Amino acid sequence: MTSDMAFECLLISRDPQVICPVNRVLDDFSISTVHFFSASRVLTRLNPQCTDLFVVDYEDSSAPELLRQIKESNPSRKKTVVAVSSESRVIPDVDFVLEKPITNESTRSTFRLAYTRMLRDYRRSARYALMIPVTAIAQDKRTITLTVTNIGDGGIGMAGVVGISAGDVLSFSLPLPNAKRTIRIDAKIIWIREYGAAGCEFLRIPPVDLDILHDWLKSRCQIKKPAMDTYRAYVAIPHG
């Protein structure tokens, strides 16, 4: 993600019939683009872990190796990969195939799907900083005082966790800043460090409270939006 919170794309192609229409559509979606003419140069120069979207011309002889390295570079961080190919086929390590000769319509349709996937993945992985003390009830009915340090779509971070272990379940109420009411959360400890930090996944949130959480997270998703005409015409993205 770039400093202005736009998704970042790496485009690899030397074909003007690919570069020009793809660049136009990426610009419409407010996606920042870095362009390389060959996959071999990317292999030696660029760390792919910082890129959200890869568009790779599969006619490049080094494309299969680049795709393999993209997949293996950071398995815990999802990356969206579009291959541009002269054949209609399934390509390993690729999410979407854009078939040559590409058209404005096929390009927009492909990147609408890619953008939707990227936004969903970002929302699921993003964490928003908090510093809120709460009183939690452990599964053995003990009362534990701790601090919620961050929250995201699927989990929560804590500090000051004492006397519990991975696998334990905590129940607590959380007053999110500027939310219309406190939400109720049951969370399972996934990992815990010696210094009292812990990571949890949500086990149960009442439906009404889950809606409040989703609205709160969406309000803090500071991704640069596409141009409004493009956004209305090509992107319909539900949360979750």
NUFI-287175 format. One record per residue (C-alpha): z, x, y; residue number from 0. Coordinates in nm, 2 decimals, padded with zeros to 4 digits. Each point is the difference from the previous one (the first is absolute). Layout:
% residues N
c3,c1,c2,n
Z,X,Y,NUM
...
END
This chain:
% residues 240
c3,c1,c2,n
00.00,00.00,00.00,0
-00.10,00.14,00.34,1
00.23,00.03,00.30,2
-00.13,-00.33,00.15,3
00.07,-00.17,-00.33,4
-00.36,-00.05,-00.11,5
-00.10,00.06,-00.36,6
-00.18,00.33,-00.05,7
-00.32,00.04,-00.20,8
-00.17,00.30,-00.15,9
-00.38,-00.06,-00.02,10
-00.20,00.24,-00.22,11
-00.38,-00.03,00.02,12
-00.30,00.17,00.14,13
-00.22,-00.31,-00.02,14
-00.06,-00.16,00.35,15
-00.07,-00.33,-00.18,16
00.36,00.01,-00.11,17
00.17,00.17,00.29,18
-00.13,-00.23,00.28,19
00.08,-00.35,-00.15,20
00.33,00.12,-00.15,21
00.12,00.15,00.33,22
-00.09,-00.32,00.18,23
00.20,-00.22,-00.23,24
00.30,00.24,-00.01,25
00.00,00.00,00.38,26
00.00,-00.39,-00.01,27
00.31,00.02,-00.22,28
00.17,00.25,00.24,29
00.01,00.26,-00.28,30
00.00,00.36,00.12,31
-00.26,00.21,-00.18,32
-00.04,00.37,-00.08,33
-00.35,00.09,-00.13,34
-00.10,00.28,-00.25,35
-00.35,00.06,-00.12,36
00.10,00.13,-00.34,37
00.28,-00.07,-00.26,38
00.03,00.37,-00.08,39
00.11,00.08,00.36,40
00.27,-00.27,-00.03,41
00.12,00.15,-00.32,42
00.07,00.33,00.17,43
00.11,-00.11,00.35,44
00.19,-00.33,00.00,45
00.33,-00.13,-00.14,46
-00.09,-00.36,-00.11,47
00.36,-00.12,00.00,48
-00.02,-00.10,00.37,49
-00.31,-00.22,-00.03,50
00.01,-00.38,-00.06,51
-00.36,-00.06,-00.09,52
-00.27,00.22,-00.16,53
-00.37,-00.09,00.01,54
-00.19,00.24,-00.23,55
-00.38,00.02,-00.05,56
-00.03,00.03,-00.37,57
-00.33,00.17,00.02,58
00.20,00.32,00.10,59
00.03,00.22,-00.31,60
00.37,00.08,00.08,61
00.09,-00.37,00.04,62
00.15,-00.05,-00.35,63
00.23,00.30,00.04,64
00.11,-00.12,00.35,65
00.08,-00.34,-00.13,66
00.21,00.15,-00.28,67
00.20,00.21,00.25,68
00.05,-00.30,00.24,69
00.15,-00.20,-00.29,70
00.23,00.29,-00.11,71
00.10,00.12,00.35,72
00.29,-00.24,00.03,73
00.03,-00.27,-00.27,74
00.29,-00.17,00.17,75
-00.21,-00.08,00.32,76
-00.29,-00.24,-00.05,77
-00.33,00.10,00.15,78
-00.31,-00.22,00.03,79
-00.33,00.15,-00.12,80
-00.35,-00.13,00.07,81
-00.29,00.17,-00.18,82
-00.36,-00.04,00.13,83
-00.24,00.01,-00.29,84
-00.37,-00.06,-00.06,85
00.09,-00.17,-00.33,86
00.21,-00.31,-00.08,87
00.27,00.14,-00.23,88
00.37,00.05,-00.05,89
00.11,00.34,00.14,90
00.33,00.16,-00.12,91
00.28,00.03,00.26,92
-00.19,-00.24,00.24,93
00.13,-00.33,00.14,94
-00.33,-00.14,00.14,95
-00.37,00.10,-00.04,96
-00.24,-00.05,00.29,97
-00.35,00.00,-00.15,98
-00.30,00.16,00.17,99
-00.20,-00.09,00.19,100
00.29,-00.13,00.20,101
-00.02,-00.28,00.25,102
00.22,-00.11,00.29,103
00.10,-00.30,-00.21,104
00.09,00.19,-00.32,105
00.18,00.27,00.21,106
00.21,-00.26,00.18,107
00.08,-00.19,-00.32,108
00.11,00.32,-00.18,109
00.22,00.12,00.29,110
00.15,-00.34,00.05,111
00.14,00.03,-00.36,112
00.10,00.36,00.06,113
00.18,-00.08,00.32,114
00.19,-00.29,-00.16,115
00.11,00.23,-00.28,116
00.11,00.28,00.24,117
00.20,-00.24,00.21,118
00.18,-00.15,-00.30,119
00.08,00.35,-00.13,120
00.13,00.11,00.33,121
00.22,-00.31,00.04,122
00.14,00.05,-00.35,123
00.08,00.37,00.05,124
00.11,00.00,00.37,125
00.37,00.03,00.08,126
00.16,-00.10,00.33,127
00.31,00.18,00.13,128
00.33,-00.19,00.03,129
00.36,00.10,00.05,130
00.19,-00.31,-00.10,131
00.35,00.00,-00.16,132
00.04,-00.26,-00.27,133
00.26,-00.10,-00.26,134
-00.14,-00.04,-00.34,135
00.13,-00.15,-00.32,136
-00.06,00.20,-00.32,137
-00.07,-00.16,-00.33,138
00.36,00.07,-00.11,139
00.12,-00.19,00.31,140
00.11,00.31,00.19,141
-00.05,00.00,00.38,142
-00.20,00.30,00.13,143
-00.06,00.09,00.37,144
-00.33,00.19,00.06,145
-00.28,00.03,00.25,146
-00.36,-00.13,-00.04,147
-00.22,00.28,00.14,148
-00.35,-00.14,-00.06,149
-00.19,-00.30,-00.15,150
-00.35,-00.08,-00.12,151
-00.19,-00.25,-00.20,152
00.15,00.09,-00.33,153
00.32,00.18,00.06,154
00.27,00.14,00.22,155
00.17,00.33,00.07,156
00.38,00.05,00.04,157
00.25,00.26,00.11,158
00.37,00.04,-00.07,159
-00.03,-00.13,-00.35,160
00.31,00.09,-00.20,161
00.12,-00.10,-00.35,162
-00.32,-00.15,-00.13,163
-00.28,00.12,-00.22,164
-00.37,-00.04,-00.06,165
-00.06,-00.34,-00.16,166
00.29,-00.17,00.18,167
-00.07,-00.32,00.19,168
00.12,-00.07,00.35,169
00.01,-00.33,00.19,170
00.03,-00.02,00.38,171
-00.11,-00.17,00.31,172
-00.22,00.19,00.25,173
-00.04,-00.08,00.37,174
-00.35,00.13,00.08,175
-00.05,00.07,00.38,176
-00.14,-00.30,00.18,177
-00.05,-00.20,-00.32,178
00.09,-00.37,00.03,179
00.28,00.03,-00.26,180
00.17,00.23,-00.24,181
-00.17,00.04,-00.34,182
00.16,00.02,-00.34,183
-00.10,00.28,-00.24,184
00.07,00.10,-00.36,185
-00.11,00.36,-00.05,186
00.00,00.24,-00.29,187
00.08,00.37,00.05,188
-00.30,00.21,-00.12,189
00.12,00.34,00.11,190
00.31,00.15,00.16,191
00.07,00.35,00.14,192
00.32,00.20,00.01,193
00.03,-00.04,00.38,194
00.01,-00.39,-00.03,195
-00.36,-00.09,00.07,196
-00.16,-00.26,-00.23,197
-00.32,-00.18,-00.05,198
-00.02,-00.36,-00.12,199
-00.25,-00.25,-00.11,200
00.03,-00.37,00.07,201
00.11,-00.22,-00.29,202
00.03,-00.33,00.18,203
-00.04,-00.13,00.35,204
00.01,-00.38,00.06,205
-00.35,-00.13,00.08,206
00.09,-00.10,00.36,207
00.16,00.35,00.06,208
-00.30,00.17,-00.16,209
-00.23,-00.18,00.25,210
00.23,00.13,00.28,211
-00.02,00.35,-00.14,212
-00.38,-00.01,-00.03,213
-00.04,-00.13,00.36,214
00.24,00.27,00.12,215
-00.19,00.28,-00.18,216
-00.34,-00.14,00.12,217
00.12,00.01,00.36,218
00.07,00.37,-00.04,219
-00.32,00.09,-00.17,220
-00.15,00.20,00.29,221
-00.35,00.06,-00.14,222
-00.28,00.01,00.25,223
-00.19,-00.33,-00.04,224
-00.38,-00.02,-00.05,225
-00.21,-00.14,00.28,226
00.08,-00.37,00.02,227
-00.35,-00.12,-00.10,228
00.00,00.22,-00.31,229
00.36,-00.09,-00.08,230
-00.07,-00.38,00.01,231
-00.33,00.02,-00.18,232
00.08,00.24,-00.28,233
00.37,00.04,-00.06,234
00.25,-00.26,-00.13,235
00.31,00.18,-00.11,236
00.31,-00.19,-00.13,237
00.32,00.20,-00.01,238
00.12,00.13,-00.34,239
END
